[in-house]
C-alpha cells in the first residue's frame, strides 16, 4: 500500500465543478475546444456506427509489459492524419502536449504536463514546460505493427458500417484500379522478411529519346486494389498484397467485398 500512495487519481464531478465556479468565479485554465470538440464528435460517431471494435481489432496482441492500450496509439494516429499534422515528429508539439486532445485519447492533465512515467527524464538536459504524456517515438514504434491485412479489414469493415447506417446508396457504379505502393529495397517487414519485389521491363525516363530500349528493373513494395465511385472518388473496398501479384489476382475478390446477393423470392 505504501507503493500505491504515490498514485495520482482523478474523478469527474460536474456538480462540484459547477459549485466551485459559482463560489470562486475563477478558472485555472481555458482551452480552445473546437478541435477537441470535432474529434470528440468523430469518435462518438465511430462508436455510433459500431466501428469502434474495428479500431480495437488493430491490436497485434504481441506486446509484453505494455504501458498503454493499443487503442490510444490508433486514436492519436487518427488525430494526426485527420488533423493534417505533417509527420509523427510534429505530433510532439501539436498533439501530445495538447491537454484537450490527449484527454480524448485517455490521458489526464497531470500525465500531459509531467509524462505518464519517468522514462527518459534522467537523460533530459533541457527541461520543458509541458512534457507530454508519451513520446512520438512510442507511437511510431507501435503503430507500425499494424499489418496490411489488418488495415484492409479495418477499411472494408468501416465501409460496411457506413453502408448499414444508410450512408451509401443501394445501387452504385464503381471503378476498380490496382496501384503500386513502392518501398525501398532495404525495407524489412515486421517479421524481418524482405519486401515483395518484381522485375519489370521499363523504358528509361529519357525525354530526348522516347524510343529508348526497355531495361529490366526491380520494383519493391505492395499493390493496392481499390474499388471507388468515380464521380465522388469515394473509396468503397480495398485489398493489399505484394507488388509481384498480378493485377487480376484480387480484382473479383475486392469487387465482392461488400456484395450481398438479394434474398430469393419466396413466391
N, C-alpha and C positions, 0 to 999 in steps of 0.2 A: 504493500500500500504506500510505503514511503516513496517508491519509484514512480507511482502514479500521481503523486502530489504536484508534479511539475506540469501536468497536462493542462492545456487551456481549452476549456469547453465553452460553447456558446449556445444559447437557446433563443428562440424568437418569441417575443411577447408584444404584439402590436398594441394591446391595450396599455401596457406600461410605457411604451414609446410615446403614445399619444398623451398620456398624463405628464410625462417628462417635458414634452414640448410645450404643453399648456402651462406648466408651472414655471419653466425657466425661460421660455421663448428663445432658446439657444440651440444651435446645431453644431456638432463637431466638424462636419464637413458636408459639402454639397457636391453631388455628382451629376454630370451630364448624362442622362439616361436614354437618349434617343437611340444610340447604337445598341446598348444593352437591351432596351425595350424591343428592338427589332429581333434580336436573337432569342429573346425570351418567347416572343410570339412564334418564331420559326421552330424552336424546339417543342413548343406546345403543339404546333400543327403536326410535327413529325409523330408525336405521340397520338394525336387525334386520328391520324390515318393508319395507325397501327404499324408504323415503320420503325419504331424505336428498337424492337428486338433485332432488326437487321443491323443496326449500329452496334448493338451488344454482341452480335454474332461475329464481328470482326476480330474479337479477341483470339489470338493464336493459341491460347491455353498452354503455352510452353514456358511461361515466365516463372522463375523461382525467387521467392522472397520479394515479390513485387510490393513497392511502396504505394502505388497509385492504381486505381481501377483503370483498365484499358479504355473504357468509355470516355475518360477525361481527355486522353490523347486524341480520340476521334472528334470530340466536341471542339477542342481547340484548333484542330486542323480544319474543321468546317468553318470556324470563325475566320481563320487565316484566308481560306480560299474565297469564301463569300464576301468577306470584308475587304478584299483587294490588297492584302498585305503581300508584298512582292516576294518575300523569302522567309524561310524559317528563322533566319538570323534576326530579321526585323521584328519578329514576334516579341522579342525581349522588351522593346520599348513601346510597342503599340498594343500588345495584348497581355503579356504576362505580368505587367506591372499595373494593369487597369483593374481596380478592385471590383467595379461593377460588372465587368465581363467575366472575371475569374470566379465570381460568386456563382454565375450561371454554370460554370464547369465543376462546381462542387467544392471550391475553396472558400475560406473566410478571410476577413480583412487582415487579421493578425498574420495569417500564413502568407498573404501577398506582401505585407510590409517586411516581415522578418525571414521568410522562407519556411518551407514545410519541414526542413531538417537542417542540420549543421554541416552537411556535406559540402566541402569546398571552402568553407569560411576561413579555415586556418591558412589557406594559400592566398586569400584575398589581400592585396596590398593597398587598394583604394576602396574604402567603404562607400556604399551607395545609400542614398536616402530611402529608396524602395528596392528591395532585393528581388522580389518576385517569388511566387510560390514554388517554382521549379525552373530549370534551365531549358532553353530551346534545344540543347543537345539531347536532353532526355526525351523530348517529344520526337525528335528525328530518329533516335536510336530505336524507338518502339514502333512508330507508325510504319516504318519500312518493313516490319514483319508481316504486314497485310499482303497476301499474295494475289496474283491476277485472278484466280478462281473466286476468291472472296470478294474482290472488287466487282466482278461481273455479277455475282449473286446479289450483292447489295444493290447494284444499279437496276437489275431486272426486277428484283423484289420491290424496290421503291416505285417503279413504274406500275407494277400490279396494284400496289396500294392506292396509287392515284386513280387508276382506272376503276377500281372497286368503289371509289368515292365520287365517281362521275366527273372526274377532271378531264377525261378524254372521250371523244365521240365513239359510238359503237362501230362505225364503219369509217375506214380511213385509207387513203392511198399512200404507200410508203416507197422509199428507195433504199437500196442496200449498197454499202460500199465497204471494201476491205482496205485498210490503210496501215502502212508500216509505222511502227514506233521504234526507231533505231536507237541503239545503245553503242557504247564504245567496246572494243574487243577486250579491254581489261576488266570490264564489269563482271561481277560474280553474283549469282543468286544467293539467297539466304542459306541454302544448303551447301554453298561453296562450289556449285557446279557452273560450268561456263554458260554464257548466254547463247540461246539458239542462233544459228547462223545459216546462211545460204549463199551459194556462189551464183552470180548472175553475169550476163553479158550486157555491158552498158557502153554507150558511146561517150567518149571523153567530153567534158564541158569546154570545148574549144570553139569559140564563136567564129574564128577565122576559117574554120574548116568543118562545116556541117556534115560532111561526108566522111569524117574520120572513121577508121575501122573500130568496131566494138572491141572492148577488152573485158577480161574476166575480173570481177571484183567480189570481195566477200562483204556481206552486209550482216550486221548483228542486231538482235533485238526481238521484238514481238510484233504480232499482227493483230489488229482490232477489227472485228466485223461489227458494223454499226447499221442498224435499221433506223431511219428517221423520216419524218414527214417533210417533204421537200419545200413546202411553202413557208411554214413557220420555222423549219430547221430543228424542230423538237426531236431529240433522240428518244427512241422507244425500246430498243433492245440492244444488247451488246454481248459479244463473245471475244475472248482473248486466247491466243495460242502463240506458238513460236513463229518467227518470221519465215521459217523454212516450210511452213504448211501452205498448201495450195489454196488459192482464193475460194475455190468452190467447196472446200472441205466442210466448212461450217455454215455455208450460205443457207441451206434449207433449215438447219437447226435453229439459227438465230431468227429466221422468219417465223418459226413456230413457237418462239419463246413465250408469247402471250396469246397464242391462238387457242380458243376454246370452241370446239365444234358445237353446233346447235343441237339441242336435245331432239331426239326423234319424235315425230308427230304421233301422238298416242291414238289418233283417229285411224 
